[in-house]
């Protein structure tokens, strides 16, 4: 892939590469402290990368899915937490732009992103409800006020990047007199009255991602803060688009992290010379075989990830089929990242478990990919159902002949 990069892709990577190296130098301390890397986002803002996916006509860089994926993967090599928080904002912006969502709000939002480096993320998950992908009415509520505005109340969990966000896209149950409850998405500035971030994120992985709780306490909002509303059971307008931004974000973040683990363990194997051995570990056949497995996993991950992104950009007619592939790409790449770090730790032994070292941190970070939606069980069940449904529809197997 590197040999076929376009001029734009090379330009974006040239912006990302020095930042990734800077982030890698800071990552251990932020992981140890559980602190949000504000200075990383100041660097991204100065480089213009917080506007990577905002449309060019609004002052952004207008990156497509492939350009975005390559850039985010490189940044994730430096720090997984930073890349995930960045990816949440950039992917939301990309979805809104490509899907032509919320035209009354989007142009001004894009201009603020491009001009000021404003970041946003969805605030959806709740402790009682869990992931919104499973359905149900949110506990957060937005009630119509007599003046025509809204009053927002509730708590959201796992709001990645919360300390650095300018806007939250808040999912809440809409209550209006004389109407049944609906589900609404509200654009809420982080400095609105009654909004506060509670630093609750203290997790095994992604410790610097700022995935904190956000509380809305009688937060007043204007009438036009409501972006969209739907009946329960109706899909979120972003999910209904079927765009691959979300899957590509997770694939890029965890593949970039796995690349960093690969680089760390290859350097270790090439330079570690146990006195009893008298030569580098990397000269042992079993170590080389394990390193070869890492290479094969990363090749597979990058091929499916970049192939999906490239095909989406180049072949609009193929997008119905590509929509079905996107969740599988997420599962393949995150599972491969976990396997890469497992193998790397087997090679490194006890040294790989030392706190403050890149491999130990990456080993923990990539495990978050297993619980990021969509989860593997759901994706594989859906893929299996689609395969069976397609076979039934095509009638390639007759009812009286199911033999192999």
C-alpha positions as CSV (number, residue, x, y, z in Angstrom):
1,X,0.0,0.0,0.0
2,X,2.8,2.4,0.9
3,X,4.1,2.3,-2.6
4,X,0.8,3.4,-4.1
5,X,0.1,6.4,-1.9
6,X,-1.4,9.5,-3.5
7,X,0.1,12.9,-3.0
8,X,-2.7,13.8,-0.6
9,X,-2.2,10.6,1.5
10,X,1.5,11.3,1.7
11,X,0.8,14.9,2.8
12,X,-1.5,13.7,5.6
13,X,0.9,11.0,6.7
14,X,3.7,13.6,6.8
15,X,1.6,15.7,9.2
16,X,0.8,12.6,11.3
17,X,4.2,10.9,11.6
18,X,6.1,13.4,13.8
19,X,3.0,13.8,16.0
20,X,2.8,10.0,16.5
21,X,6.4,9.9,17.6
22,X,5.7,12.8,20.0
23,X,2.6,11.1,21.4
24,X,4.6,7.8,21.9
25,X,7.1,9.8,24.2
26,X,4.2,11.0,26.3
27,X,2.0,7.9,26.4
28,X,3.6,6.1,29.4
29,X,3.1,9.0,31.7
30,X,-0.5,9.7,30.7
31,X,-1.2,5.9,31.0
32,X,0.3,5.9,34.5
33,X,-1.7,9.0,35.6
34,X,-4.9,8.2,33.8
35,X,-4.7,11.8,32.5
36,X,-6.1,13.2,29.3
37,X,-3.4,14.2,26.9
38,X,-4.5,17.8,26.2
39,X,-1.1,18.6,24.7
40,X,-1.5,15.9,22.1
41,X,-4.7,17.6,20.9
42,X,-3.1,21.0,21.0
43,X,-0.5,19.5,18.6
44,X,-3.3,18.0,16.4
45,X,-5.1,21.4,16.4
46,X,-1.9,23.2,15.3
47,X,-1.4,20.8,12.5
48,X,-4.9,21.2,11.3
49,X,-5.7,17.5,11.8
50,X,-8.7,18.1,14.0
51,X,-10.4,19.2,10.8
52,X,-9.2,16.2,8.8
53,X,-12.7,15.0,7.8
54,X,-14.4,18.4,7.7
55,X,-15.4,19.4,4.1
56,X,-12.9,21.5,2.2
57,X,-15.6,24.1,1.3
58,X,-15.9,24.8,5.1
59,X,-12.1,25.1,5.6
60,X,-11.4,21.4,6.5
61,X,-9.1,19.0,4.8
62,X,-11.9,16.9,3.3
63,X,-10.3,13.5,3.9
64,X,-12.1,10.5,2.5
65,X,-12.3,7.1,4.2
66,X,-9.0,5.9,2.9
67,X,-7.1,9.0,3.7
68,X,-8.6,9.1,7.1
69,X,-7.8,5.5,7.9
70,X,-4.2,5.8,6.9
71,X,-3.7,8.9,9.0
72,X,-5.5,7.6,12.1
73,X,-3.5,4.3,11.9
74,X,-0.3,6.2,11.9
75,X,-1.4,8.4,14.9
76,X,-2.5,5.2,16.8
77,X,1.1,3.9,16.5
78,X,2.0,6.7,18.9
79,X,-0.8,6.5,21.4
80,X,-4.0,4.4,21.3
81,X,-5.9,6.6,23.7
82,X,-5.3,9.7,21.7
83,X,-6.2,8.0,18.4
84,X,-9.5,6.7,19.8
85,X,-10.6,10.0,21.1
86,X,-9.6,11.7,17.9
87,X,-11.2,9.0,15.8
88,X,-14.5,9.4,17.6
89,X,-14.6,13.1,16.7
90,X,-13.4,12.7,13.1
91,X,-15.6,9.8,12.3
92,X,-18.7,11.7,13.5
93,X,-17.8,14.6,11.4
94,X,-17.1,12.4,8.4
95,X,-20.5,10.7,8.8
96,X,-22.4,14.0,9.1
97,X,-20.6,15.3,6.0
98,X,-20.9,12.3,3.8
99,X,-24.5,11.6,4.9
100,X,-25.6,15.2,4.5
101,X,-27.1,15.1,8.0
102,X,-28.5,18.1,9.9
103,X,-28.1,20.7,7.1
104,X,-29.3,23.5,9.4
105,X,-26.4,22.9,11.8
106,X,-23.7,21.1,9.8
107,X,-22.0,24.0,7.9
108,X,-21.5,26.1,11.0
109,X,-20.3,23.1,12.9
110,X,-17.8,22.2,10.1
111,X,-16.5,25.7,10.0
112,X,-15.9,25.7,13.8
113,X,-14.2,22.4,13.5
114,X,-11.9,23.6,10.8
115,X,-11.2,27.1,12.2
116,X,-10.9,26.2,16.0
117,X,-10.3,22.5,16.0
118,X,-13.6,21.9,17.8
119,X,-14.2,18.2,18.7
120,X,-17.4,16.3,19.3
121,X,-18.6,12.9,20.2
122,X,-21.8,11.1,20.8
123,X,-22.9,10.8,24.4
124,X,-25.3,7.8,24.3
125,X,-24.4,4.9,26.7
126,X,-25.9,4.8,30.1
127,X,-25.2,2.5,33.1
128,X,-28.7,1.1,33.3
129,X,-29.3,0.9,29.5
130,X,-25.8,-0.2,28.4
131,X,-25.0,0.3,24.8
132,X,-27.7,2.0,22.8
133,X,-27.2,-0.5,20.0
134,X,-29.4,-2.9,22.1
135,X,-32.5,-0.6,21.9
136,X,-34.6,0.8,24.7
137,X,-35.4,4.4,25.8
138,X,-32.6,6.4,27.2
139,X,-32.8,7.4,30.9
140,X,-31.7,10.9,29.9
141,X,-34.7,13.1,29.2
142,X,-35.3,16.3,27.2
143,X,-38.5,18.0,28.2
144,X,-40.1,20.8,26.2
145,X,-40.2,24.1,28.1
146,X,-42.9,26.7,27.9
147,X,-40.6,29.1,26.0
148,X,-40.2,26.5,23.3
149,X,-36.7,25.4,24.4
150,X,-35.6,22.2,26.1
151,X,-34.5,21.1,29.6
152,X,-32.0,18.2,29.4
153,X,-31.3,15.9,32.4
154,X,-29.3,12.7,32.7
155,X,-25.9,11.0,32.9
156,X,-23.9,9.4,30.1
157,X,-21.0,7.0,30.5
158,X,-18.0,6.1,28.4
159,X,-18.0,9.4,26.6
160,X,-14.6,9.1,25.0
161,X,-12.5,12.3,24.8
162,X,-14.9,14.1,27.2
163,X,-12.3,16.5,28.7
164,X,-11.4,17.8,25.2
165,X,-14.9,18.0,23.5
166,X,-16.6,21.2,22.4
167,X,-19.9,19.4,21.7
168,X,-21.8,16.4,22.8
169,X,-24.4,14.7,20.5
170,X,-26.7,13.5,23.3
171,X,-29.3,10.8,22.9
172,X,-32.3,11.5,25.2
173,X,-35.9,10.5,25.5
174,X,-38.0,13.4,24.2
175,X,-41.1,14.4,26.2
176,X,-43.6,16.8,24.7
177,X,-47.1,17.4,25.9
178,X,-49.7,15.3,23.9
179,X,-47.1,13.2,22.1
180,X,-45.7,9.7,22.9
181,X,-42.0,9.6,24.0
182,X,-39.5,9.7,21.1
183,X,-35.7,9.3,21.0
184,X,-33.9,12.5,20.1
185,X,-30.3,13.6,19.3
186,X,-29.3,17.0,20.8
187,X,-26.3,19.1,20.0
188,X,-25.1,20.3,23.4
189,X,-22.1,22.7,23.9
190,X,-19.7,21.5,26.7
191,X,-20.0,24.9,28.4
192,X,-23.8,25.0,28.5
193,X,-25.2,25.5,32.0
194,X,-25.6,22.4,34.0
195,X,-23.1,20.3,32.0
196,X,-20.2,18.8,34.0
197,X,-17.7,16.1,33.4
198,X,-17.1,13.6,36.2
199,X,-13.7,11.9,35.9
200,X,-14.9,8.3,36.4
201,X,-12.7,6.6,33.8
202,X,-10.3,4.3,35.7
203,X,-9.9,1.3,33.4
204,X,-7.5,-1.4,32.4
205,X,-7.2,-0.1,28.9
206,X,-7.1,3.3,27.1
207,X,-6.4,5.0,30.4
208,X,-5.8,8.3,28.8
209,X,-8.9,8.4,26.6
210,X,-11.0,10.5,28.9
211,X,-14.0,8.2,28.6
212,X,-15.7,9.9,31.5
213,X,-19.2,10.4,32.7
214,X,-21.0,13.5,31.5
215,X,-23.9,14.9,33.6
216,X,-26.6,17.2,32.4
217,X,-28.4,18.9,35.3
218,X,-31.4,20.9,34.2
219,X,-29.4,22.0,31.1
220,X,-31.3,24.6,29.1
221,X,-31.2,24.2,25.3
222,X,-32.7,26.3,22.5
223,X,-35.4,24.8,20.3
224,X,-33.0,24.1,17.4
225,X,-30.7,22.0,19.6
226,X,-32.8,19.0,18.6
227,X,-31.0,17.6,15.6
228,X,-33.4,14.7,14.9
229,X,-36.1,12.6,16.6
230,X,-37.4,9.1,15.9
231,X,-39.8,6.6,17.4
232,X,-38.4,3.8,19.5
233,X,-37.0,1.0,17.3
234,X,-36.2,3.4,14.4
235,X,-32.5,3.4,13.6
236,X,-30.3,6.3,14.5
237,X,-29.9,8.4,11.4
238,X,-26.1,7.9,11.4
239,X,-26.4,4.2,11.7
240,X,-29.1,4.1,9.0
241,X,-26.6,5.5,6.5
242,X,-24.5,2.3,6.7
243,X,-21.3,4.3,6.3
244,X,-18.0,2.6,7.3
245,X,-16.5,5.4,9.4
246,X,-17.1,3.6,12.7
247,X,-15.7,0.3,11.7
248,X,-12.7,1.9,10.0
249,X,-12.0,4.0,13.1
250,X,-11.7,1.0,15.3
251,X,-9.8,-1.0,12.7
252,X,-7.3,1.8,12.3
253,X,-6.8,2.5,16.0
254,X,-6.1,-1.1,17.0
255,X,-4.1,-2.0,13.9
256,X,-1.9,1.1,14.5
257,X,-1.4,0.0,18.1
258,X,-0.6,-3.6,16.9
259,X,2.0,-2.1,14.5
260,X,3.7,-0.4,17.4
261,X,3.7,-3.7,19.4
262,X,5.2,-5.4,16.3
263,X,8.0,-2.7,16.1
264,X,8.8,-3.0,19.8
265,X,9.1,-6.8,19.8
266,X,11.1,-6.9,16.6
267,X,13.6,-4.4,18.1
268,X,13.7,-6.5,21.2
269,X,14.3,-9.7,19.3
270,X,17.1,-8.1,17.2
271,X,18.9,-6.6,20.2
272,X,18.3,-8.9,23.1
273,X,21.4,-11.2,23.5
274,X,21.0,-13.5,26.5
275,X,24.5,-14.5,27.8
276,X,23.6,-18.2,27.7
277,X,22.6,-17.9,24.1
278,X,25.4,-15.7,22.8
279,X,23.3,-14.3,19.9
280,X,20.1,-12.2,19.5
281,X,16.8,-13.9,20.3
282,X,15.7,-13.1,16.7
283,X,18.0,-15.7,15.4
284,X,16.1,-18.5,17.1
285,X,13.8,-20.4,14.7
286,X,10.9,-20.5,17.1
287,X,11.1,-16.7,17.7
288,X,11.3,-16.1,13.9
289,X,8.2,-18.3,13.4
290,X,6.3,-16.2,16.0
291,X,7.5,-13.0,14.4
292,X,6.3,-14.4,11.1
293,X,2.9,-15.0,12.5
294,X,2.8,-11.4,13.7
295,X,3.7,-10.2,10.1
296,X,0.9,-12.4,8.6
297,X,-1.7,-11.0,11.1
298,X,-0.8,-7.4,10.3
299,X,-0.7,-8.0,6.6
300,X,-4.2,-9.5,6.8
301,X,-5.5,-6.6,9.0
302,X,-4.1,-3.9,6.8
303,X,-5.3,-5.6,3.6
304,X,-8.9,-5.9,4.7
305,X,-9.0,-2.5,6.4
306,X,-7.4,-0.5,3.6
307,X,-9.2,-2.6,1.0
308,X,-12.5,-1.7,2.5
309,X,-11.7,2.0,2.6
310,X,-10.2,2.0,-0.9
311,X,-13.2,0.1,-2.4
312,X,-15.7,2.4,-0.7
313,X,-14.0,5.5,-2.2
314,X,-13.4,4.0,-5.6
315,X,-16.6,1.9,-6.2
316,X,-19.8,3.6,-5.1
317,X,-21.8,0.8,-6.9
318,X,-20.3,-1.8,-4.6
319,X,-21.3,0.0,-1.4
320,X,-24.3,-2.2,-0.5
321,X,-22.0,-5.2,-0.3
322,X,-19.2,-3.2,1.5
323,X,-21.7,-2.2,4.2
324,X,-22.0,-5.9,5.1
325,X,-18.2,-6.2,5.2
326,X,-17.5,-3.3,7.5
327,X,-18.4,-4.9,10.8
328,X,-16.4,-8.0,9.9
329,X,-13.4,-5.8,9.2
330,X,-13.7,-4.4,12.7
331,X,-13.8,-7.9,14.2
332,X,-10.9,-9.2,12.1
333,X,-8.6,-6.3,12.9
334,X,-9.3,-6.1,16.6
335,X,-9.0,-9.8,17.1
336,X,-5.7,-9.8,15.1
337,X,-4.4,-6.9,17.3
338,X,-5.0,-8.9,20.4
339,X,-3.3,-12.0,18.9
340,X,-0.3,-9.8,17.9
341,X,0.2,-8.6,21.5
342,X,-0.2,-12.1,22.9
343,X,2.5,-13.4,20.7
344,X,4.8,-10.4,21.4
345,X,4.5,-11.0,25.2
346,X,5.3,-14.7,24.7
347,X,8.6,-13.6,23.0
348,X,9.4,-10.8,25.5
349,X,8.7,-12.9,28.6
350,X,8.8,-11.1,31.9
351,X,10.3,-7.9,30.4
352,X,7.1,-7.5,28.4
353,X,5.1,-7.3,31.6
354,X,6.9,-4.3,33.1
355,X,4.7,-1.3,33.7
356,X,5.7,1.8,31.8
357,X,6.9,-0.1,28.8
358,X,5.1,0.3,25.4
359,X,4.3,-3.4,25.0
360,X,2.6,-3.8,28.3
361,X,0.5,-0.7,27.7
362,X,-0.4,-1.8,24.1
363,X,-1.3,-5.3,25.3
364,X,-3.9,-3.7,27.6
365,X,-5.1,-1.1,25.2
366,X,-6.0,-3.4,22.3
367,X,-8.2,-5.5,24.5
368,X,-10.7,-2.7,24.5
369,X,-11.3,-3.5,20.9
370,X,-13.1,-6.7,21.9
371,X,-15.8,-4.7,23.8
372,X,-16.1,-1.8,21.4
373,X,-19.4,-2.2,19.5
374,X,-20.2,-4.0,17.3
375,X,-19.0,-7.0,19.4
376,X,-17.8,-10.2,17.7
377,X,-20.7,-12.5,18.6
378,X,-23.3,-10.1,17.1
379,X,-21.2,-9.5,14.0
380,X,-20.6,-13.2,13.3
381,X,-24.2,-14.2,13.9
382,X,-25.4,-11.5,11.5
383,X,-22.8,-12.6,8.9
384,X,-23.9,-16.2,9.3
385,X,-27.5,-15.3,9.0
386,X,-26.8,-13.3,5.8
387,X,-25.0,-16.2,4.3
388,X,-27.9,-18.6,5.0
389,X,-30.5,-16.1,3.8
390,X,-28.6,-15.6,0.6
391,X,-28.4,-19.3,-0.1
392,X,-32.1,-19.8,0.5
393,X,-33.0,-16.8,-1.7
394,X,-30.8,-18.0,-4.6
395,X,-32.4,-21.5,-4.3
396,X,-29.0,-23.1,-5.0
397,X,-29.8,-25.9,-2.6
398,X,-33.1,-27.7,-3.2
399,X,-35.3,-28.6,-0.3
400,X,-34.7,-32.3,-0.7
401,X,-30.9,-32.1,-1.1
402,X,-28.9,-30.7,1.7
403,X,-26.0,-33.2,1.3
404,X,-22.4,-32.0,1.0
